[in-house]
Amino acid sequence: MPKTSHKPNHAATEGAAAATDDVRAEIIGFFEEMGRSVRLPPSFGRIYGLLFASSKPLAFEEICTELHLSKGAISQGLTALQDLQAVRPISIENDRRTYFVPETSMRRLSRNFLKEVVLPKLESGEQTVKNLQSRLSANEDSENADSLAVRLHSLHEWQRKLRRLLPWIAKLTVPPRGD
């Protein structure tokens, strides 16, 4: 009967680790692109992606090391992601460092994004339209005043409809069961 070796196959282990690293890198890249698509700095998406792909909470220093970003970029990104409630800090017993974990609920992520990003922009846009309408009414003699008044009215109506639509959009992002 031939002897079998109980030595670990390092080539197979290294291949699996490389495949895992490739998948993690793809996840980080995916969230970087998602962040860019909603006009967030790429570093914010990379930080979220790293936390999302991690099997354990990560400390600030670990995030810096993994992503090769400056401490300032990591600090700014973590603060913004916490404001969006996309990540949260946690404590680990017998460790003084703060660790971070991602929010993985699509429902909470979309609700927080709508509340923290979309709604404030909509509100500031409404105020901008009101200000423009006031300025235009003060200068009604202008050659394009009528045309601009019609366009501003349209813009006002779009914003009003969007405000009414946002709660429905938030509900559509909720999966039927669980997150």
C-alpha positions as CSV (number, residue, x, y, z in Angstrom):
1,M,0.0,0.0,0.0
2,P,1.6,3.3,-1.0
3,K,2.2,5.9,1.7
4,T,0.2,9.0,1.5
5,S,1.6,12.4,2.4
6,H,-0.2,14.5,4.9
7,K,1.7,17.6,3.9
8,P,-0.4,20.5,2.8
9,N,-0.6,21.3,-0.8
10,H,0.8,24.9,-0.8
11,A,0.2,25.4,-4.5
12,A,-3.5,24.7,-4.1
13,T,-3.7,26.9,-1.0
14,E,-1.9,29.7,-2.7
15,G,-4.2,29.4,-5.7
16,A,-7.3,29.5,-3.6
17,A,-6.0,32.6,-1.7
18,A,-5.2,34.3,-5.1
19,A,-8.7,33.6,-6.3
20,T,-10.2,35.0,-3.1
21,D,-8.0,38.1,-3.4
22,D,-9.2,38.5,-7.0
23,V,-12.9,38.3,-5.9
24,R,-12.3,40.8,-3.0
25,A,-10.6,43.2,-5.5
26,E,-13.6,42.9,-7.9
27,I,-16.0,43.6,-5.1
28,I,-14.0,46.7,-4.0
29,G,-13.9,47.8,-7.7
30,F,-17.7,47.3,-8.0
31,F,-18.4,49.5,-5.0
32,E,-15.9,52.1,-6.2
33,E,-17.8,52.3,-9.5
34,M,-21.2,52.4,-7.7
35,G,-19.9,55.3,-5.6
36,R,-18.8,57.1,-8.7
37,S,-22.2,56.6,-10.3
38,V,-23.8,58.6,-7.5
39,R,-21.0,61.2,-7.4
40,L,-19.2,60.0,-4.3
41,P,-15.4,60.0,-4.2
42,P,-14.0,56.7,-5.4
43,S,-12.3,56.2,-2.0
44,F,-15.7,56.0,-0.3
45,G,-16.7,53.2,-2.5
46,R,-13.4,51.4,-2.0
47,I,-13.7,51.7,1.8
48,Y,-17.3,50.3,1.7
49,G,-16.3,47.6,-0.7
50,L,-13.4,46.4,1.5
51,L,-15.6,46.3,4.5
52,F,-18.3,44.5,2.6
53,A,-15.9,41.9,1.3
54,S,-14.2,41.4,4.7
55,S,-15.2,38.4,6.8
56,K,-14.4,40.3,10.0
57,P,-14.6,43.9,11.2
58,L,-11.6,46.0,10.2
59,A,-9.7,48.7,12.2
60,F,-8.8,52.1,10.7
61,E,-5.2,51.0,10.3
62,E,-6.1,47.8,8.5
63,I,-8.3,49.8,6.1
64,C,-5.4,52.1,5.4
65,T,-3.0,49.2,4.8
66,E,-5.4,47.2,2.6
67,L,-6.4,50.1,0.4
68,H,-3.1,52.1,0.3
69,L,-4.9,55.3,0.8
70,S,-3.9,58.2,3.1
71,K,-5.2,58.4,6.6
72,G,-7.0,61.6,5.7
73,A,-8.8,59.9,2.8
74,I,-9.8,57.0,5.0
75,S,-10.9,59.3,7.9
76,Q,-13.0,61.4,5.5
77,G,-14.5,58.3,3.9
78,L,-15.4,56.6,7.1
79,T,-17.0,59.8,8.5
80,A,-19.1,60.2,5.3
81,L,-20.1,56.6,5.2
82,Q,-21.1,56.7,8.9
83,D,-23.2,59.9,8.2
84,L,-24.9,57.8,5.4
85,Q,-25.2,55.0,7.9
86,A,-23.5,52.7,5.4
87,V,-20.8,51.7,8.0
88,R,-20.8,51.7,11.7
89,P,-18.1,51.6,14.3
90,I,-18.0,48.7,16.8
91,S,-15.8,47.8,19.8
92,I,-14.1,44.5,20.3
93,E,-13.5,43.3,23.8
94,N,-9.9,43.8,25.1
95,D,-9.0,46.0,22.1
96,R,-8.9,49.8,22.3
97,R,-9.1,50.3,18.6
98,T,-12.4,51.1,16.8
99,Y,-13.5,48.6,14.2
100,F,-15.9,49.1,11.3
101,V,-18.5,46.9,9.7
102,P,-20.7,47.6,6.7
103,E,-24.5,48.0,6.6
104,T,-25.6,45.1,4.4
105,S,-29.3,45.7,4.3
106,M,-30.4,47.1,1.0
107,R,-33.5,48.5,2.6
108,R,-31.5,50.6,5.2
109,L,-28.8,51.6,2.7
110,S,-31.4,52.9,0.1
111,R,-33.5,54.6,2.8
112,N,-30.5,56.3,4.3
113,F,-29.2,57.4,0.9
114,L,-32.5,58.9,-0.1
115,K,-32.8,60.7,3.3
116,E,-29.2,61.9,3.5
117,V,-28.4,62.6,-0.1
118,V,-31.4,62.9,-2.4
119,L,-33.9,64.7,-0.1
120,P,-31.4,67.5,0.9
121,K,-30.6,68.1,-2.8
122,L,-34.3,68.1,-3.7
123,E,-35.0,70.6,-0.9
124,S,-32.1,72.9,-1.9
125,G,-33.3,72.7,-5.5
126,E,-36.8,73.7,-4.5
127,Q,-35.4,76.8,-2.7
128,T,-33.3,77.6,-5.8
129,V,-36.4,77.4,-8.0
130,K,-38.3,79.8,-5.7
131,N,-35.4,82.2,-5.7
132,L,-35.1,82.1,-9.4
133,Q,-38.9,82.7,-9.8
134,S,-38.6,85.7,-7.5
135,R,-35.7,87.1,-9.5
136,L,-37.6,86.6,-12.7
137,S,-40.8,88.2,-11.6
138,A,-38.8,91.3,-10.6
139,N,-37.5,91.4,-14.2
140,E,-40.6,90.5,-16.2
141,D,-39.7,93.0,-18.9
142,S,-36.9,90.7,-20.1
143,E,-37.2,89.3,-23.6
144,N,-37.0,85.6,-22.4
145,A,-39.0,86.1,-19.1
146,D,-42.2,84.3,-20.3
147,S,-40.2,81.3,-21.6
148,L,-38.1,81.1,-18.5
149,A,-41.2,81.4,-16.3
150,V,-42.8,78.4,-18.1
151,R,-39.6,76.4,-17.6
152,L,-39.3,77.3,-13.9
153,H,-42.9,76.3,-13.4
154,S,-42.1,72.9,-15.1
155,L,-39.1,72.4,-12.9
156,H,-41.2,73.2,-9.8
157,E,-43.8,70.6,-10.8
158,W,-41.1,68.0,-11.4
159,Q,-39.7,68.6,-7.9
160,R,-43.2,68.4,-6.4
161,K,-43.9,65.1,-8.1
162,L,-40.5,63.7,-7.2
163,R,-41.1,64.6,-3.5
164,R,-44.3,62.7,-3.7
165,L,-42.6,59.8,-5.5
166,L,-39.7,59.4,-3.1
167,P,-41.6,57.4,-0.4
168,W,-42.7,55.0,-3.1
169,I,-39.2,54.6,-4.4
170,A,-38.0,53.9,-0.9
171,K,-40.7,51.2,-0.6
172,L,-39.7,49.6,-3.9
173,T,-36.2,49.1,-2.7
174,V,-37.5,46.9,0.1
175,P,-37.2,43.2,-0.7
176,P,-40.5,41.2,-0.1
177,R,-38.8,39.1,2.6
178,G,-35.8,40.1,4.7
179,D,-32.9,42.1,3.3
